[in-house]
Amino acid sequence: VIQADSEEQIYPYLVPDYFNGQLTVMAVASSGAGVLTVGSAETMTQVRGDFILSPSYPTIVAPGDEFEIGLSVSNQLDGSGKKAKISIKAVANEFFEMLGDKTSTIEVDEGSEKTVLFRAKAKNALGAGSITFTAGSAEKIASVKPVNTSVSISVRPAVPYENDVVSGFDKKKIKIENFALDLFKAYRKQELSVSTSPLIITGGLLEYLEQFPFACTEQITSKAFAATVLAKANPAVFAGKRTDELFQTTIDILRARQTSNGGFTAWDNGDTDNADHSVFVIHFLTEAKRLGYSVPNSLLSGGIGWLKSFVNETPGSLEEARLTAYGIYILTLNETVTTNYILNLEKYLSENQDKLWQKDITGAYVAAAYKIILENRKADALIKNYSKENKGYYSDYDTPSIRDAKYYYLLSKHFPEQAEKIKEEMLNTLMVPLKTKSNTQLASNSILALYTLTENKSGDIMLSFKEKTKDGKEKKEEKLHDGFAVNYEFDDSTKSIEVTAKEPLYYNIVQQGFNSVIPEKAKKAGVELFREYLDADGNSVTSAQVGQELTIRIRVRSFDARKTYNMVVIDLMPGGFEVVQESLEALGRFDNAEIREDRMLLFMAVGETTQEITFRVKVTARGTFTIPPIYATSLYDTSISAMTPNYEKFVVE
């Protein structure tokens, strides 16, 4: 904004070197006093450098990739005539090494163009790389200004993001060995957090949920549910987090996924309610409203309407009855009269599951509902019957560990006196599964249980850290525990860490980032998968021509007779590959597909029958590119996963 008067003024504007074309200049003016008058004007001019540079290059590469950049040079220098000599120079930033000549001199007739080729190699680092090209007259004409253009190329690992969070508890001494992952320095977080308070565990689980890379309805709800609860109950755990922003983002997604009858789909653009997801979402909305968050009335009331219809159906199994009992509990929280629902459910259970349901989490939900409506005698008698069990994996949303977390949440929330009596037992039980890889359901339910039964106790005590590195060095350090937790960073050189104190210690080990080493061996744990690149004749290839289209064929199956639900297949593209939109086909069903710039994500159920997925890609750049392994993993049962071996390079000519 400038002050203008009757005198001519000049406003300088620096046109970027890379811009060539029509530049429009517009001005809008208004008088500042008296009668308001408004005027406007515009003019256009043609902007053209002496040389126009148009690069062709891959937008994404992996460390170690070698690739070609074609630079088209158009000679627009007036009077330069035939065979004008133009010098080209290429300068890479710290992410690339130029191969061969970094400078070139070419002859280009005035008004013509010619292409010059440069080769580069991605170094072993991740980030936004760039290469700048400068063109000028090789004949040292003083009036000719050099022209610059830069290309931005992302150096991306050939492996997916690692999100590894484990927790533990030890009496006065922690010792962990051979645990450090080999991660790239960029985007890496490797940290040991130690505290005398069990609440530190909720912080680690929240970190896991925040960095979880996928977004089905259960997963986004688990993240928001845990965050909203912790932000209100224990601000120290959630210091610096944007809870309100996360809550609103989640609400916006849930609005889009709510169906006309009030339930919720698992993914965007779905048309079928997912009962497990819907019940969980309505619980989240109920608790968020109780905690003072602005929950849209239409969202919650629609969900409650769906829930009433759902719990009114007679279950056909204990598994269905378990979800029905959960729904009845949520309706009771919303002050709905649920007496008839409870009686109908108990009738079915006594006739069909008489010896099981009272020991199951089903009975705990019914007990909590009774407690809310002040049927204390029935509630107190029923809640005592819950029995812990460890018979392995039931389903994605129902494991012994998840049941235990739900039980302790209900006990602490509605039966605090009984919870206080078994507080130590509850903590020990909740800690056991968290010593290995978690999932979003276990993480969110564990947070709900832990926040109700623990308090943030901390004192001024000294923690002694002793770290041994893989090359035999030893480092000792003492840190004062005078707040919520003490954090200790490590890296891939760490072999072991010991922590000692005068009190029992709780800890999280957080490792997030990208593995710096591509695994060489295939992995088959419960499932197997295979991928190949096919040419137009159906031949498997590891080389192609620029501009050629290839078909990627993926085959996946389970070793188990039962289906492994909620799996994701992650297929990272080699550099220079672009997915052809609308080309995805599947022999079988997949729940959701996400085409990103550098990968294809397929969310699907995998059974014993081999499923085949195909889609097309276009090869857009010359070079020798890393072929990333393809991954498949269950989103909930972390024991089920597969990975192809490290392949040879893909060559594009």
SULPEWO-V293968 format. One record per residue. SS is DSSP state (alpha for helix, beta for strand, coil for the rest). PSI is psi in degrees with one decimal (* if undefined). NEAR is the number of other ideal C-beta (glycine too) atoms within 10 Angstrom. Layout:
ss: {SS SS}
psi: {PSI PSI}
near: {NEAR NEAR}
This chain:
ss: {coil coil coil coil coil coil coil coil coil coil coil coil coil coil coil coil coil coil coil coil beta beta beta beta beta beta beta beta beta beta coil coil coil coil coil coil coil beta beta beta beta beta beta beta beta beta beta coil coil coil beta beta beta beta beta beta coil coil coil beta beta coil coil coil coil beta beta beta beta beta beta beta beta beta beta coil coil coil coil coil coil coil coil beta beta beta beta beta beta beta beta beta coil coil coil beta beta beta beta coil coil coil beta beta beta beta beta beta coil coil coil coil beta beta beta beta beta beta beta beta beta beta coil coil coil coil beta beta beta beta beta beta beta beta beta beta beta coil coil coil coil coil coil coil coil coil beta beta beta beta beta beta beta beta beta coil coil coil coil coil coil beta beta beta beta beta beta beta beta beta coil coil beta beta beta beta beta coil coil coil coil coil beta coil coil coil coil coil beta beta beta beta beta beta beta coil coil coil coil alpha alpha alpha alpha alpha alpha alpha alpha alpha alpha alpha coil coil coil coil coil coil alpha alpha alpha alpha alpha alpha alpha alpha alpha alpha alpha alpha alpha alpha alpha alpha alpha coil coil coil coil coil coil coil coil coil alpha alpha alpha alpha alpha alpha alpha alpha alpha alpha alpha alpha alpha alpha alpha beta coil coil coil coil coil beta coil coil coil coil coil coil coil coil coil coil alpha alpha alpha alpha alpha alpha alpha alpha alpha alpha alpha alpha alpha alpha alpha alpha coil coil coil coil coil coil alpha alpha alpha alpha alpha alpha alpha alpha alpha alpha alpha alpha alpha alpha alpha coil coil coil coil coil coil alpha alpha alpha alpha alpha alpha alpha alpha alpha alpha alpha alpha alpha alpha alpha alpha coil coil coil coil coil alpha alpha alpha alpha alpha alpha alpha alpha alpha alpha alpha alpha alpha alpha coil coil coil coil alpha alpha alpha coil alpha alpha alpha alpha alpha alpha alpha alpha alpha alpha alpha alpha coil coil coil alpha alpha alpha alpha alpha alpha alpha alpha coil coil coil coil coil coil coil coil coil beta beta beta coil coil beta beta alpha alpha alpha alpha alpha alpha alpha alpha alpha alpha alpha alpha alpha alpha alpha coil alpha alpha alpha alpha alpha alpha coil alpha alpha alpha alpha alpha alpha alpha alpha alpha alpha alpha alpha alpha coil coil coil coil alpha alpha alpha alpha alpha alpha alpha alpha alpha alpha alpha alpha alpha alpha coil coil coil coil coil coil coil beta beta beta beta beta beta beta beta beta coil coil coil coil beta beta beta beta beta beta beta beta coil coil coil coil beta beta beta beta coil coil coil coil beta beta beta beta beta beta beta coil coil coil coil beta beta beta beta beta beta beta beta beta coil beta coil coil coil coil coil coil coil beta beta beta beta beta beta beta beta beta beta beta beta coil coil coil coil coil beta coil coil beta beta coil coil coil coil beta beta beta beta beta beta beta beta beta beta coil coil coil coil coil beta beta beta beta beta beta beta beta beta coil coil coil coil beta beta beta coil coil coil coil coil beta beta beta coil coil beta beta beta beta beta beta beta coil coil beta beta beta beta beta beta beta beta coil coil coil coil beta beta beta beta beta beta beta beta beta coil coil coil beta beta beta coil coil coil coil beta beta beta beta beta coil coil coil coil coil coil beta beta beta coil coil coil coil coil coil beta beta beta coil}
psi: {127.4 155.5 123.7 148.7 -160.8 -14.6 143.1 135.2 152.2 127.2 109.9 140.6 123.4 112.5 129.2 148.0 -33.0 -9.4 129.3 127.8 -162.1 127.1 122.8 130.0 124.5 144.4 138.3 129.6 150.2 149.1 147.3 -7.9 163.2 -142.0 129.0 122.1 145.5 138.6 160.2 158.5 156.8 155.5 163.0 151.8 153.9 123.2 127.0 125.2 169.4 -29.2 137.2 123.6 126.1 100.9 151.3 125.2 159.9 140.4 -20.2 133.3 168.4 157.4 133.6 -12.6 139.7 133.1 163.9 140.0 121.7 123.6 110.8 124.3 117.0 125.3 108.3 14.8 114.9 131.1 4.8 -23.9 -156.8 146.4 45.1 133.1 124.6 130.4 137.1 135.3 136.9 130.2 121.8 151.6 -168.2 -7.8 -10.3 154.6 126.4 134.1 136.3 -154.0 135.9 -12.5 155.0 144.4 125.6 159.6 123.4 125.8 149.4 130.7 0.5 177.2 158.7 152.0 134.1 143.2 137.8 150.1 144.7 159.6 134.1 129.5 174.8 62.0 153.0 145.0 -168.7 101.2 158.9 150.7 127.7 132.3 134.6 128.1 136.0 171.1 128.5 -4.8 13.6 44.6 117.4 -32.8 -8.5 119.2 131.5 150.1 135.4 148.0 146.7 147.3 139.6 123.5 124.3 127.5 109.6 141.2 157.9 26.4 153.8 170.6 135.2 127.4 87.1 113.7 120.1 151.9 162.5 179.0 136.0 151.5 97.3 -6.8 126.1 132.6 118.9 137.6 149.4 50.4 -18.7 128.8 151.6 95.4 147.7 146.9 -39.6 139.1 22.6 140.8 117.4 108.5 137.1 122.5 131.6 140.7 158.9 -6.0 134.0 -16.9 -19.0 -29.5 -37.9 -33.3 -41.7 -42.6 -37.2 -38.3 -42.0 -46.8 -39.6 -35.0 4.7 128.3 -3.1 168.5 53.3 172.0 -42.1 -41.8 -43.2 -31.6 -39.1 -43.3 -48.3 -38.9 -51.4 -42.5 -44.6 -38.4 -47.8 -36.5 -34.8 -40.6 -37.7 80.7 -28.1 -34.6 -30.3 25.4 130.4 -0.8 150.5 76.2 -45.5 -39.6 -44.3 -43.2 -45.9 -38.9 -42.7 -42.8 -42.4 -41.3 -41.6 -35.9 -44.7 -25.3 -1.0 131.7 174.3 -24.6 5.5 -14.1 -175.6 139.0 162.3 -27.0 169.1 149.9 17.3 162.0 4.9 131.0 138.8 113.2 -45.3 -46.9 -42.1 -46.7 -42.0 -42.4 -44.5 -34.1 -45.1 -47.8 -38.3 -47.5 -38.5 -40.9 -41.5 -33.4 -1.0 6.7 153.6 91.4 123.7 130.7 -40.3 -35.1 -48.1 -43.2 -37.0 -41.1 -40.8 -38.3 -44.3 -41.1 -38.3 -42.9 -39.0 -47.9 -13.6 -14.4 141.5 126.9 158.9 -1.1 168.7 -33.8 -44.3 -37.5 -33.3 -44.7 -34.7 -43.3 -39.1 -44.4 -41.6 -41.5 -44.3 -41.0 -39.0 -38.6 -31.3 16.1 26.8 138.8 112.1 12.7 -47.7 -37.6 -44.1 -45.5 -41.7 -40.3 -44.0 -34.3 -47.5 -44.5 -42.5 -29.7 -25.1 -25.2 39.3 -35.9 -1.6 -42.7 -32.6 -24.1 -8.2 168.5 -21.0 -47.5 -35.2 -39.1 -41.8 -40.7 -43.0 -38.3 -43.2 -40.2 -40.0 -37.8 14.3 25.6 68.8 -37.3 -47.9 -41.9 -48.9 -36.0 -39.0 -37.0 -24.7 -14.6 -12.2 136.3 125.1 144.7 160.1 66.8 21.9 -150.8 125.7 -61.0 175.7 -35.2 7.6 95.5 163.6 -39.7 -39.8 -40.6 -43.8 -43.1 -42.3 -40.3 -45.8 -31.6 -48.8 -41.7 -45.9 -33.9 -39.1 -15.0 60.3 -33.4 -42.8 -35.1 -39.1 -32.8 -28.1 29.8 -45.6 -42.0 -41.5 -45.9 -45.3 -40.6 -42.8 -29.4 -31.6 -55.0 -17.4 -4.4 -8.8 -176.9 138.1 -178.3 173.4 -36.2 -45.5 -40.9 -48.9 -42.3 -33.1 -39.5 -44.4 -38.3 -43.7 -37.4 -26.1 -24.2 3.9 161.5 157.8 84.8 129.9 150.8 173.3 94.1 157.0 131.8 133.2 122.2 135.7 116.5 133.8 134.2 166.5 -19.7 13.2 -1.0 155.8 138.2 131.3 142.2 141.7 135.6 138.6 125.6 94.0 16.5 -141.1 -39.9 161.7 128.8 140.0 118.2 147.2 178.9 -167.6 -6.8 -9.8 131.4 -43.1 156.4 133.8 138.1 128.7 150.3 178.1 1.6 161.0 145.7 137.8 147.5 157.1 139.9 112.9 122.9 112.6 134.9 -153.7 130.2 134.2 -11.3 126.8 124.7 136.8 -23.8 147.5 154.2 132.4 100.8 89.8 -28.4 160.1 154.0 159.8 141.7 142.5 154.6 127.4 139.8 -172.9 -23.5 3.6 11.7 140.9 128.2 157.4 21.2 157.5 172.9 150.8 134.5 -12.1 145.3 137.1 156.4 128.1 123.9 125.2 132.7 135.7 143.2 162.6 149.3 -13.3 148.0 -32.3 155.2 143.5 102.3 161.9 57.5 153.4 133.9 125.1 112.8 102.4 139.8 142.7 159.6 144.1 5.6 137.3 129.8 133.2 118.8 149.8 23.4 0.5 130.4 147.3 134.5 90.0 -168.9 135.9 147.3 -34.3 149.1 137.6 118.0 110.8 176.2 -35.5 13.6 161.5 128.7 126.5 122.0 121.5 164.1 135.3 128.2 -171.3 -31.1 128.4 128.7 143.8 130.5 134.7 149.0 163.1 151.3 154.4 134.2 123.3 -6.3 147.3 147.5 -173.8 113.5 145.9 133.9 106.2 144.3 154.0 140.3 147.7 133.6 146.1 139.6 -12.4 -45.7 96.8 -5.0 -9.6 115.9 164.8 155.9 137.5 160.9 171.8 117.7 175.0 178.0 155.8 127.1 126.6 125.3 *}
near: {3 7 6 11 6 4 5 6 8 4 8 4 6 5 11 9 18 14 11 20 8 9 13 8 11 9 12 9 12 9 10 7 5 6 5 8 8 8 9 9 9 9 9 10 10 8 12 14 21 21 27 18 23 14 17 16 22 25 16 22 29 24 20 16 26 18 23 20 22 15 23 13 21 20 24 17 19 9 7 21 10 9 11 21 14 25 16 21 17 23 15 20 15 10 22 22 12 16 13 10 14 13 13 18 12 18 13 22 13 14 11 13 15 14 12 20 13 24 17 26 17 28 17 12 15 22 16 10 20 15 22 14 20 18 28 18 20 16 11 9 14 6 7 17 13 14 20 17 21 15 20 11 25 18 23 23 22 23 21 19 14 16 19 17 22 18 26 17 19 16 9 11 12 21 11 19 11 8 16 20 17 12 22 20 14 13 13 19 13 20 16 23 20 22 24 21 22 23 24 27 27 27 26 26 27 24 19 28 23 14 17 19 12 15 15 23 24 26 22 23 23 26 23 26 26 27 24 22 24 24 21 17 18 20 13 15 27 20 11 4 15 12 17 13 9 17 21 14 14 23 17 9 17 22 13 11 22 22 16 8 12 22 24 29 21 20 16 13 8 18 7 9 18 21 19 18 24 27 24 24 27 28 21 27 27 20 19 21 16 12 14 9 19 11 21 14 9 11 18 19 14 21 26 19 13 24 27 17 13 21 24 12 10 12 20 10 9 15 15 14 24 24 21 27 28 25 27 25 26 25 23 22 19 19 9 14 9 24 13 9 22 22 9 17 24 19 11 17 22 11 8 15 17 9 6 14 23 22 14 23 21 26 23 29 27 29 27 26 28 24 21 15 15 8 15 11 9 16 20 15 12 22 23 14 13 22 11 12 12 10 7 8 16 14 14 20 23 17 21 18 21 23 21 24 27 23 25 27 24 24 26 21 17 20 20 12 8 13 20 12 12 14 14 8 11 25 18 11 18 25 17 14 20 24 12 10 14 25 24 25 23 24 25 29 26 27 28 24 26 27 21 19 20 22 11 16 11 18 9 8 14 13 21 13 19 14 19 16 16 12 7 7 10 10 12 9 10 9 14 10 20 11 12 19 21 24 12 18 10 21 13 18 13 21 18 17 22 15 22 16 19 10 13 12 24 24 23 25 21 20 20 20 23 21 17 18 12 19 14 8 9 14 17 13 16 18 22 19 26 15 18 15 21 15 15 9 6 8 9 9 14 13 15 21 10 16 9 16 14 20 17 21 17 21 15 24 18 23 13 13 7 10 13 25 17 23 28 21 24 20 21 23 23 27 29 25 24 18 20 14 9 9 15 17 12 15 11 14 8 16 18 18 16 14 15 10 11 18 18 21 17 23 18 22 15 27 18 12 10 15 21 14 23 15 22 17 21 16 23 17 24 23 25 20 27 22 21 26 25 21 19 28 22 23 20 24 19 14 12 20 18 26 22 23 11 16 17 10 16 24 14 24 12}
